């Protein structure tokens, strides 16, 4: 194997794929990146057996071949080279790396020992704008349950229906939902649950991708995200996602239109006075004065109450929330104003966009 790549292209590709190649004592080959040169193309592959990433790198193939070396070491080394051409050549069981004023030899392992990244035999294909998918995932991923004892909520739920994709995450204390429009759909309803680690990797790669669109292909066991030069494959979570629609409030007694940034700041100030080991804050809605009051008390530190103006309709009402959960929802609303609706102090509260019905955040109250 002998290839020539620019330092920028090679470093970018290695940074994309090397993140999932972590130290694995029981299966050391998973620490490696597979470098494949064939049919005039250079490919970089890594896997942790649950996720596989393949990145095509622009380069010149002078001799075909394939080999594996430690991913992180190679990525770190290439990132420190000058922005010039880099020559990689396989010499027996060593990878020779040459650049101006630098010559390095890395020991590796034969490509035959590297696990195969399975091809996804797709039944469903969808296309969506890269920016929309990234924003949607950021709007829900924080609500995924970390508890592996309930695997069905330990990932993000994707529901394809018509020309839209709905992404949902919940940990049973709060639920985040986002609707986005597809550019191309398979014409049928399809549901799938994607593991949290896969979503985190996808967000990371989406943040550095220049492609306008991503193609999503899936079957019952796997999902594939394809960009111009990068592919991510992943297993999916088996099981049925909870019927979350039944917990979304269908009615409210009080409704407030709130300045989002001001509300975030008001909550942060009050949160400094929460009880030790607790995150309780009290929200009071005053429709007569069109004000929201946010308060917290701590016997050791003191107490704080802040208020802000809002357009409030309905009854005077109050509710106690975990302020961290409330901030998670508010900080992912990218609009100047949002809507907060509530029924009683024991029912879930609802945050949503003011002008579009595409994003919802349901949060359970703390019952006293």
Protein Blocks (a to p, Z undefined) as FASTA:
>chain_A
ZZdddfklmmmmmmmmmmmmccdfklmmlmpccdddeehiacddddehlaccdddddddd
fbgcdddddfklmmmmmmmpccdddddddehjaccdddehiacddddddfklpccddddd
dfbdcdddfklmmmmmmmmmmmpcfblklmmlmcccdddehjbdcddddehlaccddddd
dfbdehiacdddddfklmmmmmmmmmmpcbfbdcddddfkbccdddfkbccdddddedjd
ddfklmpcfbdfbdcdddfklmmmmmmmmmmmgcehiacdcddddfknopacdddddfkl
occddddddddehjdddddddfklmmmmmmmcccfbdcdddfbfmbccddddfkbcfbcc
ddddddZZ
